[in-house]
């Protein structure tokens, strides 16, 4: 019996498996360094039905670009024969208001809008919304809607915008033209 106890004491304890990181808090601003050395700051939330993610993102490379992105589990658009994707309409409905519709860029399951005036309007409404509904069509041309919880405050949206030099509610000035 004593030998058995000594053997157990000498046996190393199994290594603890690292705990999985907790799921991100909805609309929590997070900074990430990309493989190419650029950084990005984003805040996002998953749809109530788990079908998609809505993100506000600042990419800081040669130029700082803020975009509103929508990523679906299903294909939203097929590439043309030359590999390009056409823009198509996406509407965002904040709380019970009318849909605000812009043409967004698509790549398969991802839709995004980086047009500064559109991003300014969308983030201004988003910062105050209790819920957001995204409306578009799938690659098969069926209606697609996803509902998201709005942020608890405007702080995460402001944090993402300020990382790229934007101010909530103000369209940033255009970039200076490149000299020839």
C-alpha positions in Angstrom: 0.0 0.0 0.0 2.8 2.3 0.9 4.5 1.5 -2.4 1.3 2.4 -4.3 1.1 5.8 -2.5 4.8 6.5 -3.3 4.2 5.7 -7.0 1.2 8.0 -7.1 3.1 10.8 -5.5 6.0 10.4 -7.9 3.8 10.4 -11.0 3.5 13.9 -12.4 0.0 15.3 -12.5 -1.4 15.5 -16.0 -0.8 18.9 -17.6 -3.8 21.2 -17.3 -5.3 21.9 -20.6 -5.4 25.7 -21.2 -8.9 27.1 -20.8 -10.5 28.3 -24.0 -10.6 32.1 -24.2 -13.9 33.5 -23.2 -16.1 34.5 -26.1 -15.7 38.2 -27.0 -18.1 40.5 -25.3 -20.6 42.0 -27.8 -19.3 45.4 -29.1 -16.1 45.2 -27.0 -13.4 47.2 -28.9 -10.3 44.9 -29.6 -7.0 45.8 -31.2 -5.1 43.3 -33.4 -1.8 43.4 -35.1 -2.0 41.8 -38.5 0.6 39.6 -40.2 1.7 42.5 -42.4 2.5 44.7 -39.3 -0.6 46.9 -39.7 -3.0 47.2 -36.8 -6.8 47.2 -36.7 -9.3 48.0 -34.0 -12.8 46.5 -34.2 -16.0 46.0 -32.3 -18.6 43.5 -33.3 -21.6 41.5 -32.4 -23.1 38.1 -33.5 -26.7 38.1 -34.8 -29.4 36.8 -32.5 -29.8 33.7 -34.6 -26.0 33.2 -35.0 -26.2 33.6 -38.8 -23.8 36.5 -39.1 -21.6 39.1 -37.5 -21.8 42.9 -37.7 -18.5 44.8 -37.3 -17.2 48.4 -37.2 -13.5 48.2 -38.0 -10.6 50.6 -38.3 -7.7 49.4 -40.4 -4.5 51.4 -40.0 -2.1 50.9 -42.9 -0.7 53.4 -45.3 -4.1 55.1 -44.9 -6.6 54.7 -42.0 -9.9 53.3 -43.2 -13.0 52.7 -41.2 -15.6 50.3 -42.5 -18.9 48.7 -41.4 -18.8 45.0 -42.3 -21.3 42.2 -42.4 -20.2 38.6 -42.6 -22.7 35.8 -43.2 -22.4 32.1 -42.8 -24.0 31.7 -46.3 -22.9 33.0 -49.6 -24.1 36.5 -50.2 -22.8 36.9 -53.7 -21.0 34.9 -56.4 -18.0 36.2 -58.2 -18.4 37.1 -61.9 -16.5 35.1 -64.5 -13.5 37.6 -64.2 -13.4 37.1 -60.4 -14.9 40.5 -59.6 -17.8 41.2 -57.4 -20.5 43.8 -58.0 -21.7 46.1 -55.4 -25.3 45.6 -54.2 -27.7 47.2 -51.7 -27.6 46.5 -48.0 -30.1 48.2 -45.7 -29.6 48.7 -42.0 -32.7 49.4 -39.9 -32.0 50.9 -36.5 -34.6 50.1 -33.8 -37.9 50.5 -35.6 -36.8 53.2 -38.0 -36.7 53.0 -41.8 -33.9 51.1 -43.5 -30.9 53.2 -44.4 -29.6 51.7 -47.7 -26.3 52.0 -49.4 -24.5 50.0 -52.1 -21.9 47.8 -50.3 -18.9 45.9 -51.7 -19.2 42.1 -51.6 -16.8 39.2 -51.6 -18.6 35.9 -51.2 -19.8 35.9 -47.6 -18.5 39.4 -46.7 -20.1 42.7 -47.4 -18.5 46.0 -46.4 -18.9 49.7 -46.8 -15.9 52.0 -46.3 -17.4 55.2 -47.9 -16.7 57.9 -45.3 -20.1 59.6 -45.5 -22.0 56.3 -45.4 -19.8 55.0 -42.5 -20.4 58.3 -40.6 -24.2 58.0 -41.0 -24.3 54.3 -40.1 -22.0 54.6 -37.0 -24.0 57.6 -35.8 -27.2 55.6 -35.8 -25.5 52.4 -34.6 -24.0 54.1 -31.5 -27.6 55.0 -30.3 -29.5 51.9 -31.4 -30.9 49.2 -29.2 -31.2 46.8 -32.1 -30.0 46.7 -35.7 -31.5 44.7 -38.6 -29.4 44.1 -41.7 -31.3 43.4 -44.9 -29.8 42.2 -48.2 -30.1 39.2 -50.5 -28.2 36.0 -50.8 -26.2 34.8 -53.8 -29.4 33.0 -54.8 -31.3 36.3 -54.7 -33.3 35.3 -51.6 -34.0 37.9 -48.9 -31.6 37.8 -46.0 -32.3 39.5 -42.7 -30.3 39.4 -39.5 -31.0 41.1 -36.2 -28.2 42.3 -33.8 -28.2 43.9 -30.4 -27.0 47.5 -30.4 -24.1 48.5 -28.2 -24.9 49.3 -24.5 -23.2 52.7 -25.0 -21.5 54.7 -27.8 -18.0 54.1 -26.2 -16.9 51.1 -28.3 -18.0 52.8 -31.6 -16.1 56.0 -30.5 -13.0 53.9 -29.7 -12.9 52.3 -33.1 -13.5 55.5 -34.9 -10.9 57.5 -32.9 -8.3 54.8 -33.7 -8.5 56.0 -37.3 -8.9 59.7 -36.5 -12.6 59.8 -37.1 -15.1 61.5 -34.7 -18.5 60.0 -34.2 -21.0 62.0 -36.2 -18.5 63.9 -38.3 -17.5 63.0 -41.9 -13.6 63.1 -42.0 -12.0 65.5 -44.4 -10.9 63.9 -47.7 -7.4 62.6 -47.9 -5.0 65.0 -49.7 -4.5 64.2 -53.4 -1.3 62.5 -54.2 1.3 64.7 -55.9 2.3 63.8 -59.4 
